[in-house]
Structure formats: structure tokens, C-alpha cells
């Protein structure tokens, strides 16, 4: 399904400026607010249709957790005091993974693509397999760089889609992801854990702080050492 064919039945905010520039990380969420699974599926359908990926390979996977038991499991591997107790109050949590073996599902993705775009070039199949071989050559660092970047795009698009649904989100990475195997049976040789997203409705006590990008200061560079500075 492509973007124009999506039902968009639960879009509550179609103000571009508000969706993009009004988004804030929401630390405190209303534990009584729940998003039903039908809308969760709709959110991911919209995200998949709108997120760009190389040759539409979609090299990412998502662990979606909306049960109390599952949210407690995720909470148990978050590191206090930073991110503990946040997954238990959200409506649902999402763990984003980059998929090192996305090639295994490429044929199916290609078949789906040509039903939508009949003139999708057949030459993309052998070219994509050759590209995957190049990415996995050596230590596989080129592959990881490629899929980590694309999983990041999916994570950001997911947050924007959620905001369009009138939901709040937050990103967390203070955790012990190696425990995902024991808790959820995740194959960490294949799937690279990226971030945990919490999604729901903010509580009134939440106070969002604006963040300002400092591309040079965080590297320890003085103002006069910036490229192009006199």
C-alpha cells in the first residue's frame, strides 16, 4: 500500500508545523490511556508507506509491546535513574531493530512492489543482491552503517506519524539491550537494537525542555575553530 491509498482514519493532527516543530520528548505519560491495536497497526502501515529505504528493502524490524507484562520486561532492562519506570506508564513501547539479513525478505518485498508499481525494473533484483554482497564483505561494517541509518529514518517517521495521531513519544537508549535475547528471544546476531520508543498520552505534570543542536560545541571545538571562521 502506498501513501495515497492509506485510510488515515485516525489522523487527528494534519498541521505540518505543529506535527514537526511541536514534537517534544514526553517523559511522563498517562498510564490509563490506551491505544487500541487496530490503530497501532494503522500507525505502522503509514510509517512503512512513508519511510524511505534503499530499493525499498525496509531493513528494520519492530518489537511492539502493549501488555503490562511486556512493558515490565522492557522496564527491567532500562537503566535507572535515566529511563526506568517510563515504559510501564506508556500505552505501548516499541523497540527498533536494524536487520542485518534483510536480503532474506527481499524477494517478497519485490513481488509486493511490482503489484503497486508494475514497471518497477526487474534489473533491481540482481543489482540488489550484488549490493548486499558488497555491504557484507569484510567485517560487515558497511552493512551496519547502512541499516542503522535507515532504521533511524524509520524511528523518526514513526514519531511524526504518532504525533499526527495525537500521540506523544519519547526515545530512550539508556538500557542493557543484550538482555533482549533472554526476555523476548531476539536474535542479536541478526537484529541490532537501536532505541526504545514510548508512545501514549502525556501527563499534565510533564515539562518538555527544548533541545538545541550544537554540532561543533559537543566536539569540544571553540567558536573560532569552526570551519570557515575567521
VMD Tcl script that draws the C-alpha trace (Angstrom):
set ca {
  {0.00 0.00 0.00}
  {1.28 3.45 -0.87}
  {0.67 6.66 0.99}
  {-2.26 7.95 -1.06}
  {-4.18 4.68 -0.53}
  {-3.90 4.64 3.26}
  {-7.20 5.20 5.12}
  {-5.69 7.74 7.55}
  {-8.83 7.33 9.64}
  {-7.14 8.14 12.95}
  {-5.16 11.20 11.85}
  {-6.09 13.91 14.35}
  {-3.45 16.50 13.55}
  {-2.70 17.43 9.95}
  {-0.91 20.67 10.81}
  {2.60 20.12 9.41}
  {4.22 22.84 11.52}
  {2.66 21.52 14.70}
  {3.49 17.88 13.94}
  {7.15 18.53 13.09}
  {8.10 21.53 15.19}
  {5.76 20.87 18.08}
  {7.09 17.40 18.80}
  {8.78 17.05 22.20}
  {10.11 14.13 24.19}
  {7.43 13.19 26.73}
  {8.92 11.66 29.85}
  {5.72 11.29 31.88}
  {2.71 9.56 30.34}
  {-0.83 8.78 31.42}
  {-0.93 5.10 32.45}
  {-4.71 4.98 31.97}
  {-4.58 5.98 28.31}
  {-4.57 3.10 25.79}
  {-4.20 2.98 22.01}
  {-6.11 0.05 20.53}
  {-4.25 -2.45 18.39}
  {-6.18 -1.56 15.25}
  {-4.78 1.96 15.42}
  {-1.29 0.65 16.21}
  {-1.42 -1.42 13.01}
  {-2.58 1.67 11.12}
  {0.33 3.70 12.52}
  {2.87 1.15 11.31}
  {1.20 0.87 7.91}
  {1.53 4.62 7.50}
  {5.12 4.57 8.70}
  {6.09 1.81 6.26}
  {4.45 3.62 3.36}
  {6.19 6.91 4.13}
  {9.68 5.92 5.27}
  {12.32 5.95 2.51}
  {14.62 2.94 2.35}
  {17.22 1.79 -0.16}
  {15.49 -0.09 -3.01}
  {12.51 -0.36 -0.63}
  {14.41 -3.05 1.33}
  {12.99 -1.85 4.69}
  {15.95 -3.20 6.68}
  {14.34 -2.73 10.07}
  {12.02 -4.58 12.40}
  {9.95 -3.51 15.40}
  {9.10 -5.20 18.66}
  {5.75 -3.69 19.70}
  {4.79 -4.17 23.35}
  {1.42 -3.12 24.75}
  {0.84 -5.69 27.51}
  {1.60 -4.85 31.13}
  {3.80 -7.93 31.40}
  {5.81 -7.00 28.31}
  {6.25 -3.38 29.39}
  {7.54 -4.55 32.78}
  {10.09 -6.75 30.98}
  {11.37 -3.81 28.96}
  {11.41 -1.62 32.05}
  {13.59 -4.18 33.82}
  {16.45 -3.62 31.36}
  {16.28 0.18 31.35}
  {18.96 1.82 33.45}
  {17.93 3.85 36.47}
  {17.62 6.69 37.13}
  {17.53 7.76 33.48}
  {14.90 5.63 31.77}
  {13.42 3.35 34.43}
  {9.62 3.43 35.03}
  {8.86 5.03 31.67}
  {7.71 2.00 29.66}
  {5.25 0.95 32.36}
  {3.23 4.17 32.07}
  {3.06 4.46 28.26}
  {0.32 2.96 26.11}
  {2.79 0.90 24.12}
  {6.54 0.65 23.69}
  {8.47 -0.06 20.51}
  {11.97 -1.48 20.23}
  {13.53 -0.59 16.88}
  {15.98 -3.00 15.27}
  {18.17 -2.82 12.17}
  {18.03 -6.13 10.28}
  {21.37 -7.49 9.07}
  {19.64 -10.19 6.98}
  {17.03 -8.09 5.23}
  {18.00 -9.80 1.98}
  {16.03 -12.87 3.10}
  {12.78 -10.98 2.66}
  {13.72 -9.00 -0.44}
  {12.04 -11.29 -2.99}
  {8.71 -10.94 -1.19}
  {9.14 -7.17 -0.95}
  {9.92 -7.03 -4.66}
  {6.81 -9.01 -5.57}
  {4.71 -6.65 -3.46}
  {6.36 -3.67 -5.12}
  {5.58 -4.73 -8.68}
  {1.90 -5.15 -7.81}
  {1.89 -1.47 -6.85}
  {4.30 -0.18 -9.49}
  {4.06 -2.57 -12.49}
  {7.02 -1.00 -14.29}
  {9.33 -1.46 -11.30}
  {12.56 -2.53 -13.06}
  {13.37 -6.24 -12.89}
  {17.06 -5.40 -13.04}
  {16.79 -4.19 -9.42}
  {16.74 -7.79 -8.17}
  {20.24 -8.88 -9.30}
  {21.63 -5.41 -8.61}
  {20.29 -5.52 -5.05}
  {21.80 -8.95 -4.38}
  {25.16 -7.73 -5.68}
  {24.88 -4.66 -3.49}
  {24.14 -6.82 -0.44}
  {27.29 -8.87 -1.13}
  {29.31 -5.67 -1.24}
  {27.78 -4.46 2.02}
  {28.51 -7.72 3.83}
  {32.09 -8.01 2.56}
  {34.82 -7.86 5.16}
  {33.66 -7.21 8.70}
  {30.18 -6.10 7.67}
  {30.66 -2.55 8.92}
  {29.28 -1.10 5.67}
  {26.11 -3.12 6.13}
  {25.68 -1.96 9.72}
  {26.20 1.67 8.73}
  {23.56 1.36 6.01}
  {20.89 -0.31 8.10}
  {21.49 1.76 11.23}
  {20.91 4.91 9.22}
  {17.72 3.56 7.66}
  {16.36 2.32 11.00}
  {16.92 5.85 12.30}
  {14.80 7.25 9.48}
  {12.02 4.79 10.35}
  {12.23 5.75 14.03}
  {11.83 9.45 13.26}
  {8.99 8.86 10.81}
  {7.22 6.70 13.38}
  {7.34 9.55 15.89}
  {5.92 12.02 13.37}
  {3.12 9.60 12.44}
  {2.29 9.12 16.11}
  {2.10 12.87 16.63}
  {-0.26 13.13 13.67}
  {-2.41 10.60 15.54}
  {-2.47 12.95 18.51}
  {0.03 10.85 20.48}
  {3.21 11.73 22.33}
  {6.51 9.91 22.06}
  {9.89 9.66 23.69}
  {13.16 7.97 22.74}
  {15.30 6.05 25.22}
  {18.70 4.40 24.90}
  {19.91 4.01 28.49}
  {19.45 0.26 28.70}
  {21.03 -3.20 28.53}
  {19.92 -4.46 25.10}
  {21.85 -7.73 25.35}
  {19.10 -8.96 27.70}
  {16.55 -8.84 24.88}
  {17.51 -12.38 23.92}
  {16.56 -13.81 27.30}
  {13.41 -11.73 27.67}
  {11.99 -11.84 24.14}
  {14.07 -14.38 22.21}
  {15.61 -11.75 19.90}
  {18.50 -12.96 17.72}
  {21.02 -10.19 18.36}
  {23.43 -11.58 15.78}
  {20.86 -10.61 13.17}
  {18.98 -7.70 14.75}
  {20.82 -4.62 16.02}
  {18.89 -2.92 18.84}
  {18.62 0.80 18.13}
  {16.29 2.58 20.56}
  {13.19 2.13 22.69}
  {10.23 4.40 21.94}
  {7.46 5.05 24.42}
  {4.14 6.16 22.95}
  {0.99 7.41 24.62}
  {-0.59 10.50 26.15}
  {1.42 12.97 28.19}
  {0.58 13.68 31.82}
  {-0.07 17.26 32.84}
  {2.97 17.23 35.13}
  {5.25 16.65 32.15}
  {7.59 19.52 31.32}
  {9.26 19.35 27.94}
  {12.61 21.04 27.56}
  {13.64 22.25 24.10}
  {16.91 20.84 22.86}
  {19.29 22.89 20.73}
  {21.70 21.27 18.30}
  {25.32 22.22 18.86}
  {27.22 20.49 16.06}
  {30.62 21.93 16.99}
  {30.49 22.58 20.71}
  {29.79 18.96 21.53}
  {33.07 18.09 19.81}
  {34.92 20.41 22.17}
  {35.68 22.99 19.47}
  {35.86 26.66 20.30}
  {33.83 29.16 18.28}
  {36.86 30.32 16.32}
  {37.72 26.75 15.28}
  {34.57 26.21 13.27}
  {35.07 25.64 9.54}
  {35.04 28.98 7.74}
  {35.58 31.03 10.87}
  {37.94 33.97 10.53}
}
mol new
graphics top color blue
foreach p $ca { graphics top sphere $p radius 0.5 }
foreach p [lrange $ca 0 end-1] q [lrange $ca 1 end] { graphics top cylinder $p $q radius 0.2 }
display resetview
